[in-house]
Amino acid sequence: MDKQINAVRFYGQAVAKGGVFLILALLSSALCALAQYRPIDLPKTLTFTKPTPAYDPENPKHKLGDFQAGIRVNVLGSQSDPSLWRVSYERYGQAALEALIESPDLSATEVEAYKRVHALISEFPLLQTLLETENPWPKEIEEQARQIFGHEKNFTLASGSKDSADVLTAKSPKSFWGIQPLASEIRYTDPKDPRVLIEVWNKGDAHRSRIRPTRARLIIRENLEKIQSAFPTMLQDPAPSMSITALKIQEEVFLLPNDLRVSLRYKSGEYLLLSLQSIRYLEDNKPGAFDPETFTQRIASKVTTSEDGHRYIDSIPMIDQGEKGYCAAATLARVLQFYGYPIDMHALADLAETEGRGGTRRDEIIRAMRRICNSTPFKLRELKDPDPGLLREKIEKGVPLIWFVPGHARLLIGIHPENSEIVYSDTYGLAHQYTVGDWVYFMNNNKEIWTLLPEGH
């Protein structure tokens, strides 16, 4: 074995050779994963093509030696850090030896395949960064933004707070494959499902775009197919988290190295979107059955008190509708995202037959909400003749109220327990996240209030 791995101690035991214990000093170094183009599925066996460092499974910082070229090992699995594989070397007449190795870099092991797509990848800087960075899905959204967007001057806060950001958006999204997208953002609304979203085109912002969405879709699909075919995988697409069957989303999925699930979503005449997610996060956090009690406790925990004494629901994701007439779709999307469904306003605008510039008819958004309820555990209810006591009852339970005012839809998220001032939130960005109005303002503007709640809530 000492000819095949240049270390003679595993787990503190010396390896005998010719009756003489040959003791070599253990090499110690910090384990630094390459992570570039890391395979997303594990082979059963692996044959080394060059000397490969081996590390102690009990102390990954300690290098044991090198597996030499030509040695074949069994791959037992990956670690909590997916850049490390646990392998086993079978020895005749002796117990197998286990070690940790850095997962292979496909750009080095599949050289010809990598050469075929390298230029293509380099023309999509955001994708290239995620394929080549050591940790494509860091825990902190700011670290992710610096990796993808560069200096802090290149991105801005879109949802959350300065101390706890949920969404960061590129100020000037970079073009790729000759396509200039409308927006690029990093979304950590659900820390268990971080994602990068690229809004390539949508009907509401069509006047701002010069691309032809059908042609852009073909280019993106063709190029992603080439990259995926260069690094083929047997892995099945992990189940998406908490989908809504009422939304007929057309999606093409590509599984790429370094823990990347790329989803191309397209609806003719409506939108063209790219979503990049972590395969491992999706596999490790598959949603279970809906638990009304857990849900009720979770949303109620988001209620807090402002400095002025208003009781309000915190942490509702912000969605900026921009110049589009998407207030109703964006408002509904905010509620669903708060409830744990990663739904965007474009899919809801399609469901509600929203006009790009003209908005959504009242009957259509009500119909859309009913269809949403038919494929979720929620029921649609109207709050009739609301008074301060009824509004506070809902707010204290963490229930966002979908508030229709003349010509507009917004969320009612808070109320003052003494003077009945209300707190409402519009879909125009963070500057409109929290606005206070008195009770007279509420009575003069209230048209309808609706809630989406589980049965029996």
C-alpha positions as CSV (number, residue, x, y, z in Angstrom):
1,M,0.0,0.0,0.0
2,D,2.9,2.4,0.7
3,K,3.7,2.3,-3.0
4,Q,0.3,3.5,-3.8
5,I,-0.3,6.1,-1.2
6,N,2.6,8.0,0.2
7,A,1.6,7.7,3.9
8,V,2.0,4.8,6.2
9,R,-0.3,5.9,9.0
10,F,-4.1,5.8,8.8
11,Y,-6.0,6.4,12.1
12,G,-2.6,6.4,14.0
13,Q,-1.6,2.8,12.9
14,A,1.7,2.1,11.1
15,V,1.8,-0.1,8.0
16,A,4.4,-2.9,8.1
17,K,6.6,-3.5,5.1
18,G,8.9,-6.5,5.0
19,G,8.7,-6.9,8.8
20,V,10.0,-3.4,9.2
21,F,7.8,-0.5,10.2
22,L,8.6,2.3,7.9
23,I,7.5,5.5,9.6
24,L,7.1,8.5,7.4
25,A,6.2,11.9,8.7
26,L,2.6,12.7,8.0
27,L,2.1,15.7,5.7
28,S,-0.2,18.3,7.2
29,S,-1.9,20.9,5.2
30,A,-5.2,22.7,5.1
31,L,-7.7,21.1,2.8
32,C,-8.5,23.5,0.0
33,A,-11.2,22.3,-2.4
34,L,-10.9,23.2,-6.0
35,A,-14.6,22.9,-6.5
36,Q,-14.4,24.0,-10.2
37,Y,-16.8,22.0,-12.3
38,R,-17.5,19.6,-9.5
39,P,-19.5,16.5,-10.6
40,I,-23.1,16.4,-9.3
41,D,-23.4,12.7,-9.1
42,L,-21.1,10.1,-7.6
43,P,-19.5,7.2,-9.5
44,K,-19.3,3.8,-7.9
45,T,-15.5,3.7,-8.5
46,L,-12.8,6.1,-9.4
47,T,-9.4,5.5,-11.1
48,F,-6.8,8.2,-10.5
49,T,-5.1,9.7,-13.5
50,K,-2.5,11.6,-11.5
51,P,-1.2,11.7,-7.9
52,T,-4.2,12.8,-5.8
53,P,-3.9,13.9,-2.1
54,A,-5.6,11.8,0.5
55,Y,-6.8,13.2,3.8
56,D,-7.7,11.7,7.2
57,P,-11.5,11.2,7.5
58,E,-11.3,12.0,11.2
59,N,-9.3,15.1,10.7
60,P,-9.7,16.5,7.1
61,K,-6.9,19.1,7.7
62,H,-4.3,16.4,7.8
63,K,-2.9,15.1,4.6
64,L,-2.0,11.4,4.6
65,G,-0.2,11.2,1.3
66,D,-1.1,10.7,-2.3
67,F,-3.0,8.1,-4.3
68,Q,-0.9,7.3,-7.3
69,A,-2.1,7.3,-10.9
70,G,-3.8,4.0,-11.9
71,I,-5.1,3.2,-8.4
72,R,-8.9,2.5,-8.3
73,V,-11.0,3.2,-5.2
74,N,-14.6,2.8,-4.3
75,V,-16.5,6.0,-3.8
76,L,-18.5,5.8,-0.6
77,G,-20.2,9.2,-0.7
78,S,-19.7,12.9,-0.3
79,Q,-19.4,14.8,3.0
80,S,-21.5,17.7,4.3
81,D,-19.0,19.7,2.3
82,P,-19.8,18.3,-1.2
83,S,-16.3,19.2,-2.4
84,L,-15.0,16.2,-0.5
85,W,-15.5,12.5,-1.4
86,R,-15.0,9.6,1.0
87,V,-13.3,6.7,-0.8
88,S,-12.2,3.2,0.1
89,Y,-9.1,1.3,-1.1
90,E,-9.5,-2.4,-1.1
91,R,-6.4,-4.3,0.0
92,Y,-5.9,-8.0,-0.4
93,G,-6.0,-9.8,3.0
94,Q,-6.3,-6.6,4.9
95,A,-9.0,-4.2,5.9
96,A,-9.9,-1.5,3.4
97,L,-8.4,1.9,3.9
98,E,-10.7,4.9,3.9
99,A,-9.7,8.5,3.0
100,L,-11.1,11.8,1.9
101,I,-10.2,13.2,-1.5
102,E,-11.1,16.5,-3.2
103,S,-13.9,15.9,-5.7
104,P,-12.6,15.8,-9.3
105,D,-12.5,18.9,-11.4
106,L,-14.3,18.0,-14.6
107,S,-12.5,20.7,-16.5
108,A,-9.3,18.8,-15.8
109,T,-10.6,15.2,-16.1
110,E,-12.8,15.8,-19.1
111,V,-10.4,18.0,-21.0
112,E,-11.8,17.6,-24.5
113,A,-15.4,18.1,-23.4
114,Y,-14.4,21.2,-21.5
115,K,-12.6,22.6,-24.5
116,R,-15.8,22.3,-26.6
117,V,-17.8,24.5,-24.2
118,H,-15.2,26.7,-22.6
119,A,-15.8,29.6,-25.0
120,L,-19.5,29.3,-24.6
121,I,-19.3,29.4,-20.8
122,S,-17.0,32.4,-20.9
123,E,-19.7,34.4,-22.8
124,F,-22.0,34.0,-19.8
125,P,-20.0,35.5,-16.9
126,L,-22.6,34.9,-14.2
127,L,-22.9,31.2,-15.1
128,Q,-19.1,30.9,-15.3
129,T,-18.7,32.3,-11.8
130,L,-21.1,29.8,-10.4
131,L,-19.4,26.9,-12.3
132,E,-15.9,27.9,-11.1
133,T,-16.3,29.4,-7.7
134,E,-15.2,27.3,-4.7
135,N,-18.6,27.8,-2.9
136,P,-21.3,28.7,-5.3
137,W,-24.0,28.9,-2.6
138,P,-22.6,30.6,0.5
139,K,-24.7,31.1,3.6
140,E,-24.6,34.9,3.3
141,I,-26.3,36.7,0.5
142,E,-23.8,39.5,0.5
143,E,-21.0,37.0,-0.2
144,Q,-23.0,35.6,-3.1
145,A,-23.5,39.1,-4.5
146,R,-19.9,39.9,-4.3
147,Q,-19.0,36.7,-6.2
148,I,-21.5,37.3,-9.0
149,F,-21.9,41.1,-9.2
150,G,-18.5,42.1,-8.0
151,H,-18.1,45.3,-5.9
152,E,-20.9,46.4,-3.6
153,K,-21.5,49.5,-5.8
154,N,-22.7,47.1,-8.5
155,F,-25.8,45.8,-6.6
156,T,-28.5,47.2,-4.4
157,L,-31.0,46.0,-1.7
158,A,-34.3,45.0,-3.2
159,S,-36.0,43.3,-0.2
160,G,-35.3,42.9,3.5
161,S,-33.2,45.3,5.5
162,K,-29.6,46.5,5.4
163,D,-28.8,44.2,8.3
164,S,-30.8,41.3,6.9
165,A,-31.1,41.3,3.1
166,D,-33.5,39.0,1.3
167,V,-32.9,40.1,-2.3
168,L,-30.0,41.9,-3.9
169,T,-30.3,43.2,-7.4
170,A,-27.7,44.1,-10.0
171,K,-27.8,47.8,-10.9
172,S,-26.7,47.0,-14.5
173,P,-27.3,43.3,-15.4
174,K,-24.6,41.8,-17.6
175,S,-25.5,40.5,-21.1
176,F,-24.8,36.9,-22.0
177,W,-24.8,35.1,-25.4
178,G,-25.7,38.4,-27.1
179,I,-28.8,38.8,-24.9
180,Q,-29.3,41.8,-22.6
181,P,-31.6,40.8,-19.7
182,L,-34.0,43.2,-18.0
183,A,-32.8,42.3,-14.4
184,S,-30.6,39.9,-12.4
185,E,-31.1,39.3,-8.7
186,I,-30.0,37.0,-5.9
187,R,-32.9,35.8,-3.8
188,Y,-32.4,34.4,-0.2
189,T,-36.0,34.8,0.8
190,D,-35.9,31.2,1.8
191,P,-32.4,30.4,3.1
192,K,-33.0,26.8,2.3
193,D,-33.5,27.6,-1.3
194,P,-31.1,30.3,-2.4
195,R,-31.4,31.2,-6.1
196,V,-30.2,33.5,-8.8
197,L,-32.9,34.9,-11.0
198,I,-32.4,36.4,-14.5
199,E,-35.4,38.2,-15.9
200,V,-34.7,38.0,-19.7
201,W,-38.0,39.4,-20.9
202,N,-41.6,40.0,-19.9
203,K,-44.5,41.6,-21.6
204,G,-44.9,44.4,-19.1
205,D,-41.4,45.6,-19.8
206,A,-41.3,44.8,-23.5
207,H,-40.8,48.5,-24.3
208,R,-37.5,48.4,-22.5
209,S,-36.1,45.4,-24.4
210,R,-34.8,44.9,-27.9
211,I,-34.6,41.1,-27.8
212,R,-37.0,38.7,-29.5
213,P,-38.0,36.4,-26.7
214,T,-38.6,33.4,-28.9
215,R,-35.2,33.7,-30.5
216,A,-33.6,34.3,-27.1
217,R,-35.2,31.2,-25.7
218,L,-33.7,29.1,-28.5
219,I,-30.2,30.5,-28.0
220,I,-30.3,29.9,-24.3
221,R,-31.7,26.4,-24.6
222,E,-29.3,25.4,-27.3
223,N,-26.3,26.6,-25.3
224,L,-27.4,25.0,-22.1
225,E,-27.9,21.7,-23.8
226,K,-24.3,21.9,-25.2
227,I,-22.9,22.5,-21.7
228,Q,-25.0,19.8,-20.1
229,S,-24.0,17.3,-22.8
230,A,-20.3,18.0,-22.2
231,F,-20.8,17.0,-18.6
232,P,-23.5,14.3,-18.7
233,T,-25.1,13.1,-15.5
234,M,-27.5,10.3,-14.4
235,L,-28.9,12.5,-11.7
236,Q,-32.7,13.1,-11.8
237,D,-34.0,16.6,-11.4
238,P,-34.8,17.1,-7.7
239,A,-38.4,17.8,-7.0
240,P,-39.2,21.6,-7.0
241,S,-40.2,23.1,-3.7
242,M,-43.9,23.7,-3.1
243,S,-45.3,24.1,-6.6
244,I,-48.8,25.3,-7.4
245,T,-50.6,23.2,-10.0
246,A,-52.8,26.1,-11.1
247,L,-49.8,27.8,-12.6
248,K,-49.0,26.0,-15.8
249,I,-45.3,26.8,-15.9
250,Q,-43.4,25.6,-18.9
251,E,-40.0,24.7,-17.7
252,E,-36.8,23.1,-19.1
253,V,-34.2,22.0,-16.6
254,F,-30.5,21.6,-17.0
255,L,-28.3,20.0,-14.4
256,L,-24.7,21.3,-14.5
257,P,-21.5,20.8,-12.6
258,N,-20.8,22.5,-9.3
259,D,-24.2,22.0,-7.8
260,L,-26.2,24.0,-10.4
261,R,-29.8,23.5,-11.4
262,V,-30.7,25.9,-14.2
263,S,-34.4,26.3,-15.1
264,L,-35.5,28.0,-18.3
265,R,-39.1,29.2,-18.0
266,Y,-41.0,30.5,-20.9
267,K,-44.6,31.4,-21.8
268,S,-45.1,32.8,-25.3
269,G,-46.1,36.5,-25.1
270,E,-45.7,36.5,-21.3
271,Y,-42.2,36.0,-19.9
272,L,-38.8,34.4,-20.3
273,L,-36.9,33.7,-17.1
274,L,-33.8,31.9,-15.9
275,S,-33.5,30.5,-12.4
276,L,-30.3,29.0,-11.0
277,Q,-30.5,27.0,-7.8
278,S,-28.5,24.6,-5.7
279,I,-29.2,20.9,-6.5
280,R,-28.0,19.8,-3.0
281,Y,-30.3,22.3,-1.2
282,L,-33.3,21.1,-3.2
283,E,-32.5,17.5,-2.4
284,D,-31.9,18.1,1.3
285,N,-35.0,20.3,1.8
286,K,-37.8,18.6,0.0
287,P,-41.1,19.9,1.4
288,G,-43.1,17.7,3.6
289,A,-46.8,17.6,4.1
290,F,-48.4,20.9,5.0
291,D,-48.8,21.3,8.8
292,P,-51.4,23.9,9.7
293,E,-50.1,24.3,13.3
294,T,-46.5,24.8,12.2
295,F,-47.6,27.3,9.5
296,T,-49.8,29.2,12.0
297,Q,-46.9,29.5,14.5
298,R,-44.4,30.5,11.8
299,I,-46.4,33.4,10.4
300,A,-47.5,34.6,13.9
301,S,-43.8,34.8,14.9
302,K,-43.3,37.5,12.3
303,V,-45.5,40.0,14.0
304,T,-43.6,42.8,15.8
305,T,-44.0,46.3,17.2
306,S,-42.6,49.5,15.6
307,E,-41.0,52.3,17.5
308,D,-44.3,54.2,17.1
309,G,-46.3,51.3,18.6
310,H,-47.8,49.9,15.4
311,R,-48.2,46.1,15.4
312,Y,-47.2,44.9,12.0
313,I,-46.0,41.8,10.0
314,D,-42.3,41.9,9.3
315,S,-40.3,40.0,6.7
316,I,-42.9,40.0,3.9
317,P,-40.8,39.9,0.7
318,M,-40.8,43.0,-1.4
319,I,-41.6,42.7,-5.1
320,D,-41.2,45.8,-7.3
321,Q,-43.7,45.8,-10.1
322,G,-41.8,48.7,-11.8
323,E,-43.8,50.4,-14.6
324,K,-45.9,47.4,-15.2
325,G,-49.6,47.2,-14.3
326,Y,-48.8,44.2,-12.1
327,C,-49.9,45.5,-8.7
328,A,-52.4,42.7,-8.1
329,A,-50.1,40.0,-9.3
330,A,-47.2,41.3,-7.4
331,T,-49.3,41.7,-4.2
332,L,-50.5,38.1,-4.4
333,A,-46.9,36.9,-5.1
334,R,-45.7,38.6,-2.0
335,V,-48.3,36.8,0.1
336,L,-47.4,33.4,-1.4
337,Q,-43.7,33.9,-1.0
338,F,-44.3,34.9,2.6
339,Y,-46.2,31.6,3.0
340,G,-43.2,29.7,1.5
341,Y,-44.1,29.3,-2.2
342,P,-41.4,30.6,-4.5
343,I,-43.8,32.1,-7.0
344,D,-43.1,35.2,-9.1
345,M,-45.5,37.9,-10.3
346,H,-45.1,36.9,-14.0
347,A,-46.7,33.5,-13.5
348,L,-49.5,35.1,-11.5
349,A,-50.0,37.9,-14.1
350,D,-50.4,35.2,-16.7
351,L,-52.9,33.3,-14.6
352,A,-54.9,36.5,-13.9
353,E,-54.7,37.6,-17.6
354,T,-53.0,40.9,-16.5
355,E,-52.4,43.4,-19.2
356,G,-48.8,44.5,-19.5
357,R,-49.5,48.2,-19.0
358,G,-53.2,48.2,-18.2
359,G,-53.4,46.1,-15.0
360,T,-55.7,43.3,-13.8
361,R,-59.4,43.3,-13.8
362,R,-60.9,42.8,-10.4
363,D,-62.9,39.6,-11.4
364,E,-59.8,38.1,-12.9
365,I,-57.6,38.4,-9.8
366,I,-60.3,37.0,-7.7
367,R,-60.7,34.1,-10.1
368,A,-56.9,33.6,-10.0
369,M,-56.8,33.6,-6.2
370,R,-59.6,31.0,-6.1
371,R,-57.6,28.8,-8.6
372,I,-54.5,29.2,-6.4
373,C,-56.6,28.0,-3.4
374,N,-57.8,24.9,-5.3
375,S,-54.1,23.7,-5.5
376,T,-52.9,24.8,-2.1
377,P,-54.2,24.3,1.5
378,F,-55.6,27.8,1.6
379,K,-59.1,29.2,1.4
380,L,-60.0,32.6,0.0
381,R,-62.1,34.8,2.3
382,E,-63.3,38.3,2.1
383,L,-63.3,40.5,5.3
384,K,-66.6,42.4,5.1
385,D,-67.3,45.5,7.2
386,P,-63.8,45.5,8.7
387,D,-63.3,47.4,11.9
388,P,-60.0,48.0,13.8
389,G,-60.7,45.0,16.1
390,L,-61.1,42.6,13.1
391,L,-58.0,44.0,11.3
392,R,-55.9,43.7,14.5
393,E,-57.1,40.1,15.0
394,K,-55.8,39.1,11.6
395,I,-52.6,41.1,11.9
396,E,-51.7,39.6,15.3
397,K,-52.0,36.1,13.7
398,G,-49.5,37.2,11.0
399,V,-52.0,37.2,8.2
400,P,-51.2,39.7,5.3
401,L,-54.4,41.4,4.1
402,I,-54.8,41.8,0.4
403,W,-56.3,45.3,0.2
404,F,-58.1,46.6,-2.9
405,V,-58.3,50.4,-3.1
406,P,-59.5,52.5,-6.1
407,G,-57.5,51.4,-9.1
408,H,-54.8,49.5,-7.1
409,A,-54.0,46.5,-4.9
410,R,-51.6,46.5,-1.9
411,L,-51.0,44.8,1.4
412,L,-52.4,45.9,4.7
413,I,-49.7,44.7,7.2
414,G,-50.3,46.5,10.5
415,I,-52.4,48.6,12.8
416,H,-51.9,50.7,15.9
417,P,-53.8,49.1,18.9
418,E,-54.7,52.5,20.3
419,N,-55.3,55.1,17.5
420,S,-56.2,52.6,14.8
421,E,-53.6,53.9,12.3
422,I,-53.0,51.4,9.6
423,V,-49.7,50.2,8.0
424,Y,-49.8,49.3,4.3
425,S,-47.2,48.2,1.8
426,D,-47.1,48.8,-1.9
427,T,-45.3,46.9,-4.7
428,Y,-43.0,49.8,-5.7
429,G,-39.8,48.9,-3.9
430,L,-38.4,49.3,-0.4
431,A,-39.3,53.0,-0.2
432,H,-42.9,51.8,-0.2
433,Q,-42.5,48.9,2.2
434,Y,-44.1,50.6,5.2
435,T,-46.5,53.5,5.0
436,V,-48.8,54.7,7.8
437,G,-52.3,56.0,7.2
438,D,-55.1,57.1,9.6
439,W,-58.4,55.4,10.0
440,V,-60.2,58.1,7.9
441,Y,-57.8,57.3,5.0
442,F,-58.6,53.6,5.4
443,M,-62.4,54.2,5.3
444,N,-62.2,56.6,2.3
445,N,-60.1,54.2,0.2
446,N,-61.2,50.7,1.3
447,K,-62.9,48.7,-1.5
448,E,-62.3,45.1,-0.5
449,I,-60.0,43.1,1.8
450,W,-59.2,39.4,1.1
451,T,-57.2,36.8,2.9
452,L,-55.6,33.4,2.0
453,L,-55.8,31.2,5.0
454,P,-55.7,27.4,5.8
455,E,-59.0,25.7,6.5
456,G,-60.0,26.4,10.1
457,H,-57.5,29.2,10.7
